[in-house]
Amino acid sequence: MSKVVEKFLKYVSFDTTSDEESASVPSTPGQLVLAKELAEELKAMGLEDVSLDGKGYVMATLPSNMDRETPVLGFIAHMDTSMEVSGKDVKPQFVENYDGGDIVLNKEQGIVLSPRDFPELKAYIGSTLITTDGKTLLGADDKAGIAEIMAAMEYLIENPQIEHGTIKVAFTPDEEIGRGADHFDVEKFRAELAYTVDGGGIGELEYENFNAASAKITVRGRNVHPGSAKGKMVNSMLIAGELMRMLPKNETPAATEGYEGFYHLVSISGGVEETSLSYIIRDFDEENFGKRQQFISGLVEDINRTYGPKTAAIEIKEQYRNMKERIEPVKHVVDAAFQAMKEAGVEPKVQPIRGGTDGARLSFMGLPTPNIFTGGHNFHGKYEYIPVNSMEKAVEVIINIVKLYSK
């Protein structure tokens, strides 16, 4: 078993599910447990300036072994996993020499990973895959990224004949709930350029991402006994349903791809008296992003015109911006990753991130940070899997980036 796989299996055993309802930093205690483990491993490997702050941010330095100045590179991954599916008691399964057919993840529950639903599986015929057992997510997002960075640093330490400049490593909490860069100390990190290792399938290289906002809509009704409700009851759930139907059906995640934006209903809860809707708004184009916010706000105004001025309220919060404008002036950071993949025998797939990474916000904080692949697929769910070869290639790409900048 390769070192990157050993590390990955160790890290996914930690329950680091983040919690958007929590006000603590990090949002869950399990993230600190993993952070402490990573800090100790970095020290044992021989990295310097290893630190773990009270908010769960781990940082470390691999000093230069050269006598000339080169850009200080950073590699970043996040420790938390999505709260959409449990990340507790993850039990990875190995599928060796995958034959291209259905993979039974959980026979009892009838959960099957099939190329009919996920056709990209066909690209990995003959490969060894790591899957879930159908009860939890796997955690490749982003524990694969952590394992790949750690394995690359270990390789560089064990092979001192490879020239490299100063390399910075960081592991962050709460990326999945949009807080990963909230307390990231860019000045302390002291990198000039960085990469998040947080992408999907092999070859992904991303320096564009959505402009993102959340929209919390509250609809208020009036509850009375249903036996005497005529002309009196106002059912907030029915009004909320009416509002939901006013949004365009073809502008949801399930109906869009590429550079197309969307409105996504994340959750709904309530009763007759009050109903809450939680949406996220996404668009690559800044002008369209603004129009989307205006449009959903206009729907709330329409509801209030129909049912009364205080029936519905909306709160919109911007989460992150498209990092493209901050990356393009230093495009060599993308070009280097492109070349590093080529030299590893990986075909680069430059594409927009239909989501966001810590790198998006870090780029606006003065640290240009594009995103490279981990190798994983179907993040945030029970059908998540990652090919072993893709993880090993990610390690090779990280090492190749280091070599390119040493020149």
C-alpha angles and dihedrals in degrees: 000000000000120000094246090056092048090052093046093052090050095050096047088058088072116086103226102157108155123223122217091195092060121094095197125101111258093027094224131032094229090072091061090051091057091042091057091049092051092048091053092048092051091052092048090050091056103254117147136226090029109180138175115188127202092262094059102258114144120200133174142165133226102200121227117264092199134092095222134069120260131165115285106243127206131201118196136185134166128241103207128086130213119280091217092088128018118270094190122114094005110192110191119207126207123223107192123200092002109220099205096255137106118307115212105218097175120008095189093055095036094238111159130178102215134179086223088070097027107032094177086077087080089069089066101054107144093021131114111247130196111212139170125260089242094258103083140014116269101234099228083135092100115336088079087060091050092049092048094050092046092048091049092050091048091051092051091050092049091048105048091168087077106091117225140162125228112311125197124202127196135177117195137197131228101018091140092062094046098257102100095111097035094103101018107137103218092178092054092046090056097193121144095203132011145182130215110217093210107111132116131239124019114288098023112147117175135181100155124070140169124283099237140202138163123225121200113193122190119194118193125203138169123252125206132156107293090227092066100025102114110127091356111066119084110190109210092196092060092049090048089052090052091052092049091053090054091067116089111266093213094056100073128106091258092056102042140068142164111016095349116121128215152186113240125195103216100177144350128197138161149080140241094301099047138001127190125205122193117200135173120210121208136181135148094213113076094212093050089046089059091047091053091055090049092048097053090044088052091055090056089051089051090053090051092050089053102041105021138293098276100040096103136022132185133203117193122191123184112227108183143337136233106278094205094099091055096045100047095069088059097034091152087082087066094040091054092053090047091053092044090057092048091052089051091053092252120134107229116232108198106197141144120268109244087208135020141272135199084260092069093062094036089056089059089047090061101269111106104217123175121182131246131193129275093190097242129133137200095021121195096029149076091262093063117132141162131201114232092224091056091056091049091049090051089057090050091050092052090051091047091052089053091050093049093052091047087067 
